[in-house]
Amino acid sequence: MKIDIYTGPMCPYCTKAKELLEQKNLIFNELYIGDDFKIMEEMLDRSAGKRTVPQIFINDVHVGGYDDLYAIDRSGELDKLLES
């Protein structure tokens, strides 16, 4: 399983998303867009132009931001996605 999370400077939603993933004992790859324009371009390409952070991908499936991650966790869909 591969989890990528694009984060930015002073982002409380990024912190909350990482905390949720850590609570599930998941290992993720954090990609910080604040230091590298190429990483930001990559995020924009993968997220169909979404500029807000975090942007979260699980096994190359675009989950979205923190609110989206939280919603699929509450619905049980996150566990299903993680199993696939």
Buried (B, 14 or more C-beta within 10 A) or exposed (E): EEBBBBBBEEBEBBEBBBEBBEEEEBEBEBBBBEEEEEBBEBBBEBBEEBEBBBBBBBEEEBBBBBEBBBEBBEEEEBEEBBEE
